[in-house]
Amino acid sequence: MLLADYDYGRYPEQITGYNGQNLQTVIERRYHSAIRVRVGPRGNYKGAICRLSSGTLLVAACRRINDLGLFGVHIYESRDRGLNWTEIGESELLGKEMSLTPLPDENVFMTVESSAFAPDRTRMHHYRSVDGGRMWESDSIPGPGKPRNVLTEKDGSLLMVRPLGSAYLQGLYDSAGTTFEPSPRLELMRSTDAGHSWIASEGKVDWDNARFGEVSVTRLSDGRLLAALRGHPSGQEGHANQVTYLTRSADDGDTWCSPWLMGNAAEVQVNLLTLHDGRVLATYTNYHLPFGICAVVSRDDGQTWSYIAPIQLAMSADCNTGWPVTAELDGDELITSYAITAYLNEPQDSSGASRNVCEVVRWRLPHDASSKEGWEQHP
């Protein structure tokens, strides 16, 4: 419920801090131990993390190159479970909003949002490393839509799920002079050769909404697929009015059920992860107060979530935060990478992009996250 008499016109994108909140509640706060480490210098922004089979952790963080939206990607390595990070990347990498996927033999596959640098803005660029993240080769596939993550299947193949024709991309195609038809469907990209080549298929979704993007997908313990879609309800505009939809597929992605709302408005950038015990973890961004990174868990394949006690993993000084990605460590530990606004002011010699930092936090789910008492399905 929103505050009355708020002058929304004063706030960019309607991000007031109060959207998406039920103000008729109070919060019981408890603290749990965690280990938090900054990755790279001030100015690093949205990052992605993965764990190689050797136990080595990699983080890819982006850093602004100019004010026109061009970002460089920097690769960091940790061999001590995230306590210390060393930059190891030797290739020039461009992009933003990355995903990292470990492949056999310490190889790594990375997707990026590439419209700011790609010669053909209607293609999505990706990178592949065969030496644990030092050197990278680049390639691209048709369609600029990007995934939040790429799944490694049991047989070693890769599955990427992204929007087939997100209406958000209309302007990009118009500027390229290319015909574009928005679509409410998903596109499934599969590779059996570690990302060298891809076979595309369409997934029919039981709705007519093409205004969505940033798809995250996980394979549930029973074999079904669960996907999170960031989008707008009908008639809504602006980041603050975006929501997360969930949809499931029981036929390996050929058809998807009617999407349902996962949480509140302005809770987006969801990253789904099926844990070893079968629960599903959702790490997401709060574009409402308290700004930052949160997590909820589901024991029924995404139907209900622990919104009665969301876990605040990181706090941000403003809404310029997000892109959380979580990986499982040995035992019951988790590690999440993310970006926050850590500084209120820019340094004097800044180009206007150094208020952000990339961090990781090592944490455990609270024991009471296993209980379903008070769990909610929104709205």
JOJODA-V677478 format. One record per backbone hydrogen bond with DSSP energy under -0.5 kcal/mol. NH is the residue of the N-H (numbers start at 0). CO is the residue of the C=O. If there is no record, write none. Layout:
nh:NH co:CO
nh:NH co:CO
This chain:
nh:5 co:2
nh:7 co:5
nh:9 co:6
nh:10 co:7
nh:13 co:10
nh:14 co:11
nh:15 co:13
nh:20 co:17
nh:22 co:0
nh:22 co:20
nh:28 co:26
nh:34 co:361
nh:36 co:359
nh:38 co:357
nh:39 co:37
nh:42 co:355
nh:43 co:40
nh:44 co:61
nh:47 co:59
nh:49 co:57
nh:51 co:49
nh:51 co:55
nh:54 co:51
nh:56 co:77
nh:57 co:49
nh:58 co:75
nh:59 co:47
nh:60 co:58
nh:60 co:73
nh:61 co:45
nh:62 co:71
nh:63 co:42
nh:64 co:69
nh:65 co:69
nh:68 co:65
nh:71 co:62
nh:72 co:92
nh:73 co:60
nh:75 co:58
nh:76 co:85
nh:77 co:56
nh:82 co:79
nh:85 co:76
nh:87 co:74
nh:88 co:74
nh:89 co:133
nh:90 co:133
nh:92 co:90
nh:94 co:70
nh:95 co:112
nh:98 co:110
nh:100 co:108
nh:102 co:106
nh:105 co:102
nh:106 co:103
nh:107 co:128
nh:108 co:100
nh:109 co:126
nh:110 co:98
nh:111 co:124
nh:112 co:95
nh:113 co:111
nh:116 co:113
nh:117 co:113
nh:120 co:118
nh:122 co:119
nh:123 co:140
nh:123 co:142
nh:124 co:122
nh:125 co:138
nh:126 co:109
nh:127 co:136
nh:128 co:107
nh:131 co:105
nh:136 co:127
nh:138 co:125
nh:140 co:123
nh:142 co:121
nh:147 co:214
nh:148 co:214
nh:150 co:158
nh:152 co:150
nh:152 co:156
nh:155 co:152
nh:157 co:190
nh:158 co:150
nh:159 co:188
nh:160 co:148
nh:161 co:186
nh:163 co:184
nh:164 co:182
nh:164 co:184
nh:166 co:209
nh:168 co:165
nh:169 co:166
nh:172 co:168
nh:173 co:169
nh:174 co:170
nh:175 co:171
nh:176 co:172
nh:176 co:173
nh:177 co:172
nh:182 co:164
nh:185 co:202
nh:186 co:161
nh:187 co:200
nh:188 co:159
nh:188 co:186
nh:189 co:198
nh:190 co:157
nh:195 co:192
nh:198 co:189
nh:200 co:187
nh:202 co:185
nh:203 co:201
nh:203 co:253
nh:205 co:255
nh:206 co:204
nh:209 co:207
nh:211 co:209
nh:212 co:229
nh:214 co:145
nh:215 co:227
nh:217 co:225
nh:219 co:217
nh:219 co:223
nh:222 co:219
nh:224 co:248
nh:225 co:217
nh:226 co:246
nh:227 co:215
nh:228 co:244
nh:229 co:212
nh:230 co:228
nh:230 co:242
nh:231 co:210
nh:232 co:240
nh:235 co:232
nh:239 co:12
nh:240 co:237
nh:241 co:238
nh:242 co:230
nh:244 co:228
nh:245 co:259
nh:246 co:226
nh:248 co:224
nh:250 co:254
nh:253 co:250
nh:255 co:203
nh:256 co:247
nh:259 co:245
nh:261 co:243
nh:262 co:243
nh:265 co:241
nh:266 co:263
nh:267 co:265
nh:267 co:284
nh:270 co:282
nh:272 co:280
nh:274 co:272
nh:274 co:278
nh:277 co:274
nh:279 co:297
nh:280 co:272
nh:280 co:278
nh:281 co:295
nh:282 co:270
nh:282 co:280
nh:283 co:293
nh:284 co:267
nh:285 co:291
nh:286 co:265
nh:286 co:284
nh:288 co:16
nh:291 co:285
nh:292 co:313
nh:293 co:283
nh:294 co:310
nh:295 co:281
nh:297 co:279
nh:302 co:299
nh:304 co:375
nh:305 co:296
nh:306 co:304
nh:308 co:305
nh:309 co:306
nh:310 co:294
nh:311 co:309
nh:312 co:292
nh:312 co:310
nh:313 co:292
nh:315 co:290
nh:316 co:340
nh:320 co:318
nh:321 co:338
nh:324 co:336
nh:326 co:334
nh:328 co:332
nh:332 co:329
nh:333 co:362
nh:334 co:326
nh:335 co:360
nh:336 co:324
nh:337 co:358
nh:338 co:321
nh:339 co:356
nh:341 co:339
nh:341 co:354
nh:342 co:354
nh:349 co:346
nh:356 co:339
nh:358 co:337
nh:359 co:36
nh:360 co:335
nh:361 co:34
nh:362 co:333
nh:362 co:360
nh:364 co:331
nh:368 co:365
nh:369 co:366
nh:370 co:367
nh:374 co:371
nh:375 co:304
nh:377 co:261
nh:377 co:375
